[in-house]
Amino acid sequence: MQFQHPEILYFLFLLVIPILVHLFQLRKFKTEYFTNVKFLKELVVQTRKSSKIKKYLLLASRLLLLTTLIVAFAKPFFVAKDHKDAKNELYIVLDNSFSMQAKGQKGELLKRAVQDLLEHTPEGANFSLLTCSDSYWNTDIKSIQKELQNLKYSATPFQLESILSKIKAHKSAFRKDIVVITDAVGLDSKNAGSKSEDENLYYIISEAEKTNNISVDSVFINQTMDNFYEIGVKLSAYGDDFKEVPISLFNRKKLAAKTLVDLESKNKTINFTIPKADFHGYVSVSDNSLEYDNTYYFSISKPQKSNVISIGNQEKSSFLSRIYTAAEFNYSNFELTALDYNLIEKQDAIVLNELKEIPQALQTTLKSFSEKGGNIIFIPSEEASAATMNSFLSAISSIQFKSKNNSNKLITKINFSHPLFSSVFEKEVTNFQYPKTKVSFEIGNTAPVVLGYADQTAFLSSSISDVSTTYVFAAPLNKLNSNFQNSPIVVPVFYNMGQNAQKAGINVLQIGENKSFIVETKLGKDEIVTVKNNQESFIPLQQLLNNKVKITCNDNPKEAGNFGIFNNQIPVNTISFNYNRTESNLENTNTDAFDNYKEISNVSAIFDTLQANRSDNQMWKLFILLSLLFITLEVLIQKYVK
């Protein structure tokens, strides 16, 4: 036992006073003799004995009364088990990612966690609250009550390591108590953080009752017809025992199609046919689980012709005119000597077909063209040196040529997962008529391989930048060197390389993805591009590229939806934004990530546990009660002891 005011214990010397008073107040008896002496002697002996016992009892009660009062004022206590952590700072990490939309026993997990914090956090408790999207430092529950009540789900997945880094960067002279409230969906053990000497780690698991969930993962153009698009909607089912679910297609909030889907497999693609025109809408499914991944927004602009030119010998480039037809492309071929450099910036793709040399002026122009979103297709010349070609390629890609190979090689490998083939094959093809080449260059393996030789080297590689792609062949494609022009695969390869995805594809970005989008519009002085819909408006990062603007939206918008892109209130394009689908699998929980943490059952237990382990056991109230007991005892002695 320890005392908060030990100096008061010196008053225990005052206990001498009642002892002295007791000694000095002893009465002396005078003997008197009269008749019936025998009877009186017995009475005197009895009176003296009872009086003596009463005085001793009173003395004891008064001594104990003074003792308990003095000790009570000294404030005795027993030191708490974790008294060294009594001044620790409390940090609460609240997971508000979309997986917390799942329903537990008392409703949505996030709403239940917020309600528990509001109900069970002491008003005087000081703490810091961090979520996936916001931080509230050194606050209390009253100060952030409205913010908690209005807390929305975050488009940013729960990244515990990032939040813990913020806490560690927050300098403090005290140790830290960190409490994590999460469902542990998608949590990586490597990113859960390790316990340091100045931290105590705790966690509370919010558990969903049901883990079944259906997610709309993507929408893509499956087939392009004369007057229609066939679009594919990819669904993922997590869990088991699914019933038929309705799926609906909307164009500008008007129902365009609806059907029932039987999810007999984990992944399924549903096809819809829509007119070949502007489409600005979404596809939606209905299930009783997460809501955020039930809707997928997408925009399709009215198809425009892509502009493609090839630079090289007319005869060697003749096969391109059969691919880039007038119905879908504005295609021209130019000899190098007849090329008008002013045409380059207006193109979507440029084919460099077996040029022996590339003038420095053309290299500079093509580099600028690539940086502004144009695709470059490079076919090497047998007569060009690897060093000369590498000098040009290094400015626009990571692809480099190595040595020349003069032996016949078969093209046998197709990278079916490459974006170039996203809607080309219904299934993977293993046996087809293999094209071959006679002379080729070896390509370094740093870039993704689109088509490959039988010896595992690359025939066609791609280097993808933020806004454009550079495609590089390993061999000349003229008929003397290769029969690739006669292969069926030549059409989809060159068709997709020359196509501008924003002119003939789906305009979709993922919120939080650092990906750029090219807008074809010309900005005047002090003009900017704005992205907005009826609920939200923001100004993205933008870079002028002559008659184009490159925009980057970063973490905007805050909510998924269909948006318009405006140049001074004039609509110039449409675009759609969707949430990351990483939170869709509710079965992907990982509580093993909390090996270094101590589990707490609920929010109220946070403060009960910390207070019980760190609050000293105060004993002064007990001594006050004992003082009252001894006062009562003295009164009873005075009244009933003769």
C-alpha positions as CSV (number, residue, x, y, z in Angstrom):
1,M,0.0,0.0,0.0
2,Q,1.2,3.5,-0.8
3,F,-0.1,7.0,0.3
4,Q,-0.8,10.0,-1.9
5,H,-0.1,12.3,1.1
6,P,2.2,10.4,3.4
7,E,3.0,13.5,5.5
8,I,-0.4,13.4,7.1
9,L,0.6,10.2,8.8
10,Y,2.6,12.3,11.3
11,F,-0.8,13.1,12.9
12,L,-0.8,9.6,14.2
13,F,1.2,10.9,17.1
14,L,-2.0,12.7,18.2
15,L,-3.2,9.3,19.4
16,V,-1.2,9.9,22.6
17,I,-3.8,12.6,23.6
18,P,-6.8,10.3,24.2
19,I,-4.5,7.9,26.0
20,L,-3.3,10.7,28.4
21,V,-6.9,12.0,28.8
22,H,-7.9,8.5,29.8
23,L,-5.2,8.2,32.4
24,F,-5.8,11.5,34.0
25,Q,-9.5,11.0,34.2
26,L,-9.3,7.9,36.4
27,R,-11.6,8.4,39.4
28,K,-10.5,7.7,43.0
29,F,-13.0,5.9,45.3
30,K,-13.5,6.8,49.0
31,T,-14.4,4.1,51.4
32,E,-17.6,4.6,53.5
33,Y,-18.7,2.2,56.3
34,F,-22.4,1.7,57.3
35,T,-24.7,-1.2,57.9
36,N,-25.2,-4.2,55.6
37,V,-21.5,-4.0,54.8
38,K,-21.4,-7.4,53.1
39,F,-24.0,-6.4,50.5
40,L,-22.4,-3.1,49.7
41,K,-18.9,-4.6,49.2
42,E,-20.2,-6.8,46.5
43,L,-21.9,-3.9,44.7
44,V,-18.7,-1.7,44.8
45,V,-16.7,-4.5,43.2
46,Q,-19.2,-4.9,40.4
47,T,-19.4,-1.2,39.6
48,R,-15.7,-0.8,39.5
49,K,-15.3,-3.7,37.0
50,S,-18.0,-2.5,34.5
51,S,-16.8,1.1,34.5
52,K,-13.3,0.0,33.8
53,I,-14.4,-2.1,30.8
54,K,-16.5,0.7,29.3
55,K,-13.6,3.2,29.5
56,Y,-11.3,0.8,27.8
57,L,-13.8,0.2,25.0
58,L,-14.3,3.9,24.5
59,L,-10.5,4.4,24.4
60,A,-10.1,1.7,21.8
61,S,-13.0,3.1,19.6
62,R,-11.6,6.6,19.8
63,L,-8.1,5.5,18.9
64,L,-9.4,3.5,16.0
65,L,-11.6,6.4,14.9
66,L,-8.7,8.9,14.9
67,T,-6.4,6.3,13.2
68,T,-8.8,5.6,10.3
69,L,-9.5,9.3,9.8
70,I,-5.8,10.2,9.6
71,V,-5.1,7.3,7.2
72,A,-8.1,8.3,5.1
73,F,-6.8,11.8,4.7
74,A,-3.4,10.4,3.6
75,K,-5.3,8.7,0.7
76,P,-3.9,5.2,0.7
77,F,-3.9,3.2,-2.6
78,F,-2.6,0.0,-4.2
79,V,-0.5,0.6,-7.3
80,A,-2.2,-0.5,-10.6
81,K,-0.9,-3.4,-12.6
82,D,-0.1,-1.2,-15.6
83,H,0.4,2.1,-13.8
84,K,3.3,3.0,-16.1
85,D,0.8,3.2,-19.0
86,A,-1.7,5.4,-17.2
87,K,-0.7,8.4,-19.3
88,N,-0.7,6.6,-22.7
89,E,-2.3,8.2,-25.7
90,L,-5.2,6.4,-27.3
91,Y,-5.5,6.0,-31.1
92,I,-8.6,4.3,-32.5
93,V,-8.4,3.0,-36.1
94,L,-11.8,2.6,-37.6
95,D,-12.2,0.6,-40.9
96,N,-14.8,2.4,-43.1
97,S,-14.0,0.5,-46.3
98,F,-16.9,-0.9,-48.3
99,S,-16.6,-4.4,-46.8
100,M,-18.0,-2.9,-43.6
101,Q,-21.3,-2.6,-45.4
102,A,-21.9,-6.2,-44.6
103,K,-24.6,-6.9,-42.0
104,G,-23.9,-8.3,-38.6
105,Q,-26.3,-9.3,-35.8
106,K,-27.1,-5.6,-35.1
107,G,-27.0,-4.2,-38.7
108,E,-24.3,-2.8,-40.9
109,L,-20.9,-3.3,-39.3
110,L,-19.7,0.2,-39.7
111,K,-22.9,1.8,-38.4
112,R,-22.8,-0.6,-35.4
113,A,-19.2,0.3,-34.7
114,V,-19.9,4.0,-34.9
115,Q,-22.9,3.6,-32.5
116,D,-20.8,1.7,-30.0
117,L,-18.2,4.5,-30.0
118,L,-20.9,7.1,-29.4
119,E,-22.5,5.2,-26.6
120,H,-19.5,3.8,-24.7
121,T,-16.7,6.3,-25.1
122,P,-16.4,8.4,-21.9
123,E,-17.1,12.1,-22.5
124,G,-13.8,13.1,-20.9
125,A,-11.7,10.6,-22.7
126,N,-9.1,12.1,-25.1
127,F,-8.1,10.1,-28.2
128,S,-7.3,10.3,-31.9
129,L,-9.5,8.6,-34.5
130,L,-8.2,7.5,-37.9
131,T,-10.3,6.1,-40.8
132,C,-9.5,5.1,-44.4
133,S,-10.3,8.6,-45.5
134,D,-10.0,11.0,-42.5
135,S,-8.0,11.7,-39.4
136,Y,-9.1,13.4,-36.1
137,W,-6.2,14.1,-33.8
138,N,-6.4,14.8,-30.1
139,T,-10.2,15.0,-29.8
140,D,-13.0,13.7,-27.7
141,I,-16.3,12.0,-28.5
142,K,-18.4,15.2,-28.3
143,S,-16.2,17.1,-30.7
144,I,-16.5,14.5,-33.5
145,Q,-20.1,13.3,-32.8
146,K,-21.5,14.8,-36.0
147,E,-18.5,13.6,-38.1
148,L,-19.0,10.1,-36.8
149,Q,-22.8,10.1,-37.5
150,N,-22.1,11.3,-41.0
151,L,-19.2,9.0,-41.7
152,K,-19.4,7.6,-45.2
153,Y,-17.8,4.5,-46.7
154,S,-14.4,5.2,-48.3
155,A,-13.4,4.3,-51.8
156,T,-9.9,3.7,-50.5
157,P,-9.4,0.1,-49.4
158,F,-8.4,-0.5,-45.7
159,Q,-4.6,-0.2,-45.6
160,L,-3.6,-0.7,-42.0
161,E,0.1,-0.3,-42.6
162,S,-0.5,3.2,-44.1
163,I,-2.6,4.3,-41.1
164,L,-0.1,2.9,-38.6
165,S,2.6,4.9,-40.3
166,K,0.6,8.1,-39.7
167,I,0.3,7.2,-36.1
168,K,4.0,6.5,-35.7
169,A,4.8,9.8,-37.5
170,H,2.7,11.6,-34.9
171,K,5.3,12.6,-32.4
172,S,4.4,12.1,-28.7
173,A,6.2,12.0,-25.4
174,F,4.0,9.2,-24.2
175,R,3.4,5.6,-25.1
176,K,0.6,4.7,-27.5
177,D,-2.5,2.5,-27.2
178,I,-3.7,1.6,-30.7
179,V,-7.1,-0.1,-31.1
180,V,-8.1,-1.4,-34.6
181,I,-11.8,-1.9,-35.4
182,T,-12.1,-3.9,-38.6
183,D,-13.6,-6.9,-40.3
184,A,-10.1,-8.0,-41.5
185,V,-11.3,-8.5,-45.1
186,G,-8.3,-8.4,-47.5
187,L,-5.9,-7.7,-44.7
188,D,-2.3,-8.6,-45.5
189,S,-0.3,-10.1,-42.6
190,K,2.8,-8.3,-43.9
191,N,1.1,-5.0,-43.7
192,A,-0.5,-5.3,-40.3
193,G,2.4,-3.7,-38.6
194,S,4.7,-4.9,-35.9
195,K,4.6,-4.0,-32.2
196,S,7.2,-1.6,-31.0
197,E,8.3,-0.9,-27.5
198,D,6.2,2.3,-27.1
199,E,3.0,0.8,-28.4
200,N,0.2,-1.5,-27.1
201,L,-1.8,-3.0,-29.9
202,Y,-5.5,-4.1,-29.6
203,Y,-8.1,-5.2,-32.2
204,I,-11.9,-5.7,-32.3
205,I,-13.3,-7.9,-35.1
206,S,-16.6,-6.9,-36.7
207,E,-18.0,-10.1,-38.0
208,A,-20.6,-10.4,-40.8
209,E,-23.4,-13.0,-40.4
210,K,-23.4,-13.9,-44.1
211,T,-20.5,-13.8,-46.5
212,N,-22.4,-14.4,-49.8
213,N,-21.9,-11.5,-52.2
214,I,-22.4,-10.8,-55.9
215,S,-20.1,-8.2,-57.6
216,V,-20.4,-6.6,-61.1
217,D,-16.7,-6.5,-61.9
218,S,-16.4,-5.0,-65.4
219,V,-18.2,-4.1,-68.7
220,F,-16.5,-4.5,-72.0
221,I,-17.3,-4.5,-75.7
222,N,-17.5,-8.1,-76.7
223,Q,-18.4,-7.6,-80.4
224,T,-18.8,-4.7,-82.7
225,M,-21.5,-5.0,-85.4
226,D,-22.7,-2.6,-88.1
227,N,-25.3,-0.9,-86.0
228,F,-25.0,-2.5,-82.6
229,Y,-22.5,-3.3,-79.8
230,E,-22.6,-6.6,-77.9
231,I,-21.3,-5.7,-74.5
232,G,-20.2,-8.3,-71.9
233,V,-20.9,-7.8,-68.2
234,K,-18.6,-9.8,-65.9
235,L,-20.1,-11.0,-62.6
236,S,-18.3,-12.7,-59.7
237,A,-20.2,-14.7,-57.0
238,Y,-18.5,-15.1,-53.6
239,G,-20.0,-17.8,-51.3
240,D,-22.5,-20.5,-52.3
241,D,-26.1,-21.4,-52.8
242,F,-27.1,-18.5,-55.0
243,K,-30.6,-18.1,-56.3
244,E,-31.5,-16.4,-59.6
245,V,-30.7,-12.6,-59.4
246,P,-32.1,-9.8,-61.6
247,I,-29.6,-7.8,-63.6
248,S,-30.7,-4.5,-65.3
249,L,-29.1,-2.2,-67.9
250,F,-29.8,1.5,-67.7
251,N,-29.0,4.2,-70.2
252,R,-29.2,7.7,-68.7
253,K,-31.4,6.3,-65.9
254,K,-33.8,4.7,-68.3
255,L,-34.2,0.9,-68.3
256,A,-32.7,-0.5,-71.5
257,A,-32.8,-4.3,-70.7
258,K,-33.4,-6.7,-67.8
259,T,-33.0,-10.4,-67.3
260,L,-32.5,-13.1,-64.6
261,V,-29.1,-14.6,-64.0
262,D,-28.5,-18.1,-62.6
263,L,-25.1,-18.1,-61.0
264,E,-24.2,-21.7,-61.3
265,S,-20.4,-20.8,-61.4
266,K,-18.2,-18.3,-59.5
267,N,-17.7,-16.2,-62.6
268,K,-20.2,-15.5,-65.3
269,T,-20.5,-13.1,-68.3
270,I,-23.8,-11.8,-69.4
271,N,-24.2,-10.3,-72.9
272,F,-26.4,-7.4,-73.9
273,T,-26.9,-5.8,-77.3
274,I,-27.2,-2.0,-77.5
275,P,-27.4,0.5,-80.4
276,K,-24.0,1.7,-81.7
277,A,-24.4,5.2,-80.3
278,D,-23.6,7.2,-77.2
279,F,-24.4,5.2,-74.1
280,H,-24.1,6.8,-70.6
281,G,-25.4,4.5,-68.0
282,Y,-24.8,1.6,-65.7
283,V,-25.6,-2.1,-65.1
284,S,-27.0,-3.2,-61.8
285,V,-27.7,-6.4,-59.9
286,S,-29.8,-7.0,-56.7
287,D,-28.5,-9.0,-53.7
288,N,-28.8,-8.8,-50.0
289,S,-25.1,-8.2,-49.2
290,L,-22.7,-5.4,-50.1
291,E,-24.2,-2.5,-52.1
292,Y,-21.1,-0.7,-53.4
293,D,-20.3,-3.4,-56.0
294,N,-23.8,-4.0,-57.3
295,T,-23.6,-1.2,-59.8
296,Y,-21.0,-0.6,-62.5
297,Y,-21.1,2.7,-64.4
298,F,-19.8,3.0,-68.0
299,S,-19.8,5.4,-70.9
300,I,-19.5,4.6,-74.6
301,S,-19.1,7.5,-77.0
302,K,-20.5,7.4,-80.5
303,P,-17.8,5.7,-82.5
304,Q,-15.4,7.9,-84.4
305,K,-12.9,7.0,-87.0
306,S,-9.4,6.5,-85.7
307,N,-6.6,8.3,-87.6
308,V,-3.7,6.1,-88.7
309,I,-0.8,6.7,-91.0
310,S,2.1,4.4,-91.9
311,I,5.5,5.6,-92.9
312,G,7.5,3.4,-95.2
313,N,7.5,1.7,-98.6
314,Q,4.1,1.7,-100.3
315,E,4.4,-1.9,-101.4
316,K,5.5,-3.2,-98.0
317,S,2.6,-1.3,-96.4
318,S,-0.2,-2.4,-98.7
319,F,-1.5,-5.0,-96.3
320,L,-2.4,-2.3,-93.8
321,S,-4.9,-0.7,-96.1
322,R,-6.9,-4.0,-96.0
323,I,-7.0,-3.8,-92.2
324,Y,-7.5,-0.1,-91.7
325,T,-10.6,0.2,-93.9
326,A,-12.4,3.5,-94.7
327,A,-15.5,2.5,-92.6
328,E,-13.6,2.7,-89.3
329,F,-10.2,4.4,-90.0
330,N,-8.8,7.4,-91.8
331,Y,-5.7,5.7,-93.1
332,S,-2.8,6.9,-95.3
333,N,0.6,5.8,-96.2
334,F,3.6,8.1,-96.8
335,E,7.1,7.6,-98.0
336,L,9.5,9.1,-95.5
337,T,10.5,11.8,-98.1
338,A,6.9,12.8,-98.7
339,L,5.8,12.9,-95.0
340,D,4.2,16.1,-93.7
341,Y,5.2,16.3,-90.1
342,N,2.2,18.5,-89.3
343,L,-0.1,15.5,-89.8
344,I,1.5,13.5,-87.0
345,E,-0.1,15.3,-84.1
346,K,-3.6,14.7,-85.5
347,Q,-3.2,10.9,-85.6
348,D,-4.2,8.2,-83.1
349,A,-1.5,5.7,-84.3
350,I,1.6,5.8,-86.4
351,V,3.2,2.7,-88.1
352,L,6.9,2.9,-88.7
353,N,7.3,0.2,-91.3
354,E,10.9,-0.9,-92.0
355,L,12.6,2.5,-92.0
356,K,16.4,2.2,-92.5
357,E,16.9,5.4,-90.6
358,I,14.7,7.8,-88.6
359,P,15.7,11.5,-89.0
360,Q,16.3,13.3,-85.7
361,A,13.5,15.7,-86.4
362,L,11.1,12.8,-86.9
363,Q,12.3,11.2,-83.6
364,T,11.6,14.4,-81.7
365,T,8.1,14.7,-83.2
366,L,7.3,11.1,-82.5
367,K,8.4,11.4,-78.9
368,S,6.1,14.4,-78.4
369,F,3.3,12.4,-80.2
370,S,3.7,9.5,-77.8
371,E,3.7,11.8,-74.7
372,K,0.4,13.2,-75.9
373,G,-1.4,9.9,-76.1
374,G,-0.5,8.5,-79.6
375,N,0.3,4.8,-80.2
376,I,3.5,3.9,-82.1
377,I,3.9,0.6,-84.0
378,F,7.5,-0.1,-84.9
379,I,8.5,-2.7,-87.5
380,P,12.3,-3.0,-87.8
381,S,14.2,-3.0,-91.0
382,E,16.6,-5.8,-91.8
383,E,19.1,-3.2,-93.0
384,A,19.0,-1.0,-89.8
385,S,21.4,-1.5,-87.0
386,A,20.2,-2.4,-83.5
387,A,22.1,0.6,-82.1
388,T,20.3,3.0,-84.4
389,M,16.9,1.6,-83.6
390,N,17.6,1.5,-79.8
391,S,18.5,5.1,-79.8
392,F,15.0,6.0,-81.0
393,L,13.1,3.4,-78.9
394,S,14.8,4.4,-75.7
395,A,13.1,7.8,-75.9
396,I,9.5,6.3,-76.2
397,S,9.7,2.9,-74.5
398,S,11.7,0.4,-72.4
399,I,12.1,-2.0,-75.3
400,Q,15.6,-2.6,-76.7
401,F,16.9,-4.8,-79.5
402,K,19.8,-7.1,-79.0
403,S,21.6,-9.3,-81.6
404,K,20.2,-10.2,-85.1
405,N,19.2,-13.8,-85.7
406,N,19.3,-15.2,-89.3
407,S,17.5,-18.5,-88.6
408,N,13.9,-19.5,-89.2
409,K,11.6,-19.1,-86.1
410,L,8.0,-20.1,-85.6
411,I,5.5,-17.7,-83.9
412,T,3.6,-20.1,-81.5
413,K,2.8,-18.1,-78.3
414,I,-0.1,-15.8,-77.8
415,N,-0.5,-13.8,-74.5
416,F,-4.3,-14.1,-74.2
417,S,-4.3,-12.0,-71.1
418,H,-2.9,-9.0,-72.9
419,P,-5.3,-6.0,-73.4
420,L,-4.8,-6.3,-77.1
421,F,-6.7,-9.6,-77.1
422,S,-9.3,-8.7,-74.5
423,S,-12.3,-9.3,-76.9
424,V,-10.7,-11.3,-79.7
425,F,-10.8,-15.0,-78.5
426,E,-13.7,-16.8,-76.9
427,K,-11.2,-19.4,-75.6
428,E,-7.5,-20.0,-75.7
429,V,-6.2,-21.4,-79.0
430,T,-3.3,-23.9,-78.8
431,N,-3.1,-25.2,-82.4
432,F,-3.2,-22.8,-85.3
433,Q,-1.2,-22.2,-88.4
434,Y,2.1,-20.9,-87.0
435,P,3.6,-17.9,-88.9
436,K,7.3,-17.8,-89.3
437,T,10.2,-15.3,-89.8
438,K,13.6,-15.7,-91.4
439,V,15.5,-12.7,-90.1
440,S,14.7,-11.3,-86.6
441,F,16.1,-9.3,-83.8
442,E,16.2,-10.5,-80.2
443,I,14.2,-8.3,-77.9
444,G,15.0,-7.8,-74.2
445,N,12.5,-9.4,-71.9
446,T,11.7,-6.3,-69.8
447,A,8.5,-5.5,-71.7
448,P,5.3,-7.6,-71.8
449,V,5.3,-10.1,-74.6
450,V,2.2,-10.0,-76.9
451,L,3.2,-12.7,-79.3
452,G,6.2,-15.0,-78.8
453,Y,8.4,-17.5,-80.7
454,A,8.7,-21.1,-79.9
455,D,12.0,-20.5,-78.2
456,Q,10.3,-18.2,-75.7
457,T,11.7,-15.0,-77.1
458,A,9.4,-12.1,-78.1
459,F,8.0,-11.5,-81.6
460,L,5.8,-8.6,-80.5
461,S,6.3,-6.6,-77.3
462,S,4.4,-3.7,-75.9
463,S,5.5,-0.8,-73.6
464,I,2.5,0.8,-71.9
465,S,2.9,4.3,-70.6
466,D,0.4,6.5,-68.7
467,V,-1.5,7.6,-71.9
468,S,-0.1,5.6,-74.8
469,T,1.4,2.3,-75.9
470,T,4.5,1.5,-78.1
471,Y,4.4,-1.8,-80.0
472,V,7.6,-3.3,-81.3
473,F,8.0,-6.2,-83.7
474,A,11.1,-8.3,-83.6
475,A,11.2,-9.0,-87.4
476,P,10.4,-7.2,-90.7
477,L,6.9,-8.2,-91.9
478,N,7.5,-8.0,-95.7
479,K,6.5,-11.2,-97.6
480,L,10.1,-12.1,-98.4
481,N,11.0,-12.4,-94.7
482,S,7.7,-13.5,-93.1
483,N,4.3,-15.0,-93.8
484,F,2.7,-13.1,-90.9
485,Q,0.7,-11.0,-93.3
486,N,-1.2,-14.1,-94.3
487,S,-1.9,-15.3,-90.8
488,P,-5.5,-14.7,-89.5
489,I,-4.1,-13.1,-86.3
490,V,-2.6,-10.2,-88.2
491,V,-6.0,-8.5,-88.5
492,P,-7.0,-8.3,-84.8
493,V,-3.4,-7.4,-83.8
494,F,-3.1,-4.4,-86.1
495,Y,-6.7,-3.4,-85.8
496,N,-6.5,-3.1,-82.0
497,M,-3.1,-1.4,-82.1
498,G,-4.4,1.2,-84.4
499,Q,-7.7,1.7,-82.6
500,N,-8.2,4.7,-80.2
501,A,-9.9,3.1,-77.2
502,Q,-11.5,6.4,-76.2
503,K,-13.1,6.7,-79.7
504,A,-14.3,3.1,-80.0
505,G,-14.2,1.7,-76.5
506,I,-15.6,2.2,-73.0
507,N,-14.6,5.3,-71.0
508,V,-14.2,4.0,-67.4
509,L,-11.8,5.0,-64.6
510,Q,-11.3,3.5,-61.2
511,I,-11.5,6.0,-58.2
512,G,-8.1,6.3,-56.6
513,E,-6.3,4.9,-59.7
514,N,-3.6,7.2,-60.8
515,K,-4.5,6.9,-64.5
516,S,-4.8,9.7,-67.1
517,F,-7.4,10.3,-69.7
518,I,-7.0,12.2,-72.9
519,V,-9.7,14.7,-73.8
520,E,-9.8,16.1,-77.4
521,T,-10.6,19.7,-76.8
522,K,-8.7,23.0,-77.3
523,L,-8.4,25.3,-74.3
524,G,-8.0,29.0,-74.5
525,K,-6.2,31.2,-72.1
526,D,-7.3,30.8,-68.5
527,E,-9.7,28.0,-69.5
528,I,-9.9,24.7,-67.6
529,V,-11.6,21.3,-67.9
530,T,-14.2,20.4,-65.3
531,V,-15.6,17.0,-64.5
532,K,-19.1,17.0,-63.0
533,N,-22.6,15.5,-62.6
534,N,-25.7,16.5,-60.7
535,Q,-24.1,15.6,-57.3
536,E,-20.5,16.4,-57.6
537,S,-18.0,18.6,-59.4
538,F,-14.2,18.8,-59.4
539,I,-11.3,20.2,-61.4
540,P,-8.8,17.4,-62.2
541,L,-5.1,17.8,-62.8
542,Q,-4.6,18.8,-66.4
543,Q,-1.9,19.2,-69.0
544,L,-2.3,20.9,-72.3
545,L,-1.3,18.8,-75.3
546,N,-1.9,21.1,-78.3
547,N,-5.5,20.2,-79.3
548,K,-5.8,17.7,-76.4
549,V,-5.9,17.8,-72.6
550,K,-4.5,15.1,-70.4
551,I,-6.5,14.9,-67.1
552,T,-5.7,13.0,-64.0
553,C,-8.4,12.6,-61.3
554,N,-6.5,10.8,-58.5
555,D,-8.9,10.4,-55.6
556,N,-11.8,12.2,-57.3
557,P,-14.7,11.9,-57.4
558,K,-15.8,10.8,-54.0
559,E,-18.7,8.7,-55.2
560,A,-19.0,6.4,-58.3
561,G,-21.2,7.5,-61.1
562,N,-21.5,8.9,-64.7
563,F,-19.9,12.2,-65.3
564,G,-19.5,14.7,-68.1
565,I,-16.3,16.5,-69.1
566,F,-16.8,20.2,-69.7
567,N,-14.9,23.0,-71.3
568,N,-16.5,26.2,-70.0
569,Q,-19.9,24.6,-69.7
570,I,-19.6,23.0,-73.1
571,P,-19.7,19.2,-72.9
572,V,-16.8,17.6,-74.7
573,N,-16.9,14.0,-73.5
574,T,-18.4,11.6,-71.0
575,I,-16.6,9.4,-68.5
576,S,-17.6,7.0,-65.7
577,F,-16.0,6.2,-62.4
578,N,-16.3,3.0,-60.3
579,Y,-15.0,1.8,-56.9
580,N,-12.2,-0.7,-56.6
581,R,-13.6,-4.2,-56.2
582,T,-11.0,-5.5,-53.7
583,E,-13.5,-5.5,-50.8
584,S,-16.1,-7.8,-52.5
585,N,-14.9,-11.1,-51.2
586,L,-16.2,-11.3,-47.6
587,E,-14.7,-14.7,-47.1
588,N,-11.2,-13.2,-47.5
589,T,-10.7,-12.4,-43.8
590,N,-7.3,-12.7,-42.2
591,T,-7.3,-12.4,-38.4
592,D,-3.8,-14.0,-38.4
593,A,-2.5,-10.6,-39.3
594,F,-3.2,-9.6,-35.6
595,D,-0.7,-12.0,-34.0
596,N,1.0,-9.1,-32.3
597,Y,-2.3,-7.7,-31.1
598,K,-4.5,-8.3,-28.1
599,E,-8.2,-9.0,-28.9
600,I,-10.9,-7.0,-27.2
601,S,-14.5,-8.1,-27.4
602,N,-16.3,-4.7,-28.0
603,V,-15.9,-0.9,-27.8
604,S,-17.0,-0.6,-24.1
605,A,-14.3,-3.1,-23.1
606,I,-11.6,-0.8,-24.5
607,F,-12.1,1.7,-21.8
608,D,-13.1,-0.8,-19.1
609,T,-9.9,-2.9,-19.7
610,L,-7.6,0.1,-19.8
611,Q,-9.2,1.7,-16.7
612,A,-9.1,-1.5,-14.7
613,N,-5.5,-2.2,-15.5
614,R,-4.2,1.3,-15.1
615,S,-6.3,3.0,-12.4
616,D,-4.8,2.7,-8.9
617,N,-7.0,1.0,-6.3
618,Q,-8.0,3.9,-4.0
619,M,-8.5,2.8,-0.3
620,W,-9.5,6.1,1.4
621,K,-13.2,5.5,1.0
622,L,-12.8,2.3,2.9
623,F,-11.1,4.1,5.8
624,I,-13.9,6.7,5.8
625,L,-16.5,3.9,6.2
626,L,-14.4,2.4,9.0
627,S,-14.4,5.8,10.7
628,L,-18.2,6.0,10.6
629,L,-18.3,2.5,11.9
630,F,-16.2,3.4,14.9
631,I,-18.3,6.5,15.6
632,T,-21.3,4.4,15.6
633,L,-19.6,1.9,17.9
634,E,-18.7,4.6,20.4
635,V,-22.3,5.8,20.6
636,L,-23.5,2.3,21.2
637,I,-20.9,1.8,24.0
638,Q,-22.0,5.0,25.6
639,K,-25.6,4.0,25.5
640,Y,-25.6,0.3,26.3
641,V,-22.5,-0.4,28.3
642,K,-22.9,0.5,32.0
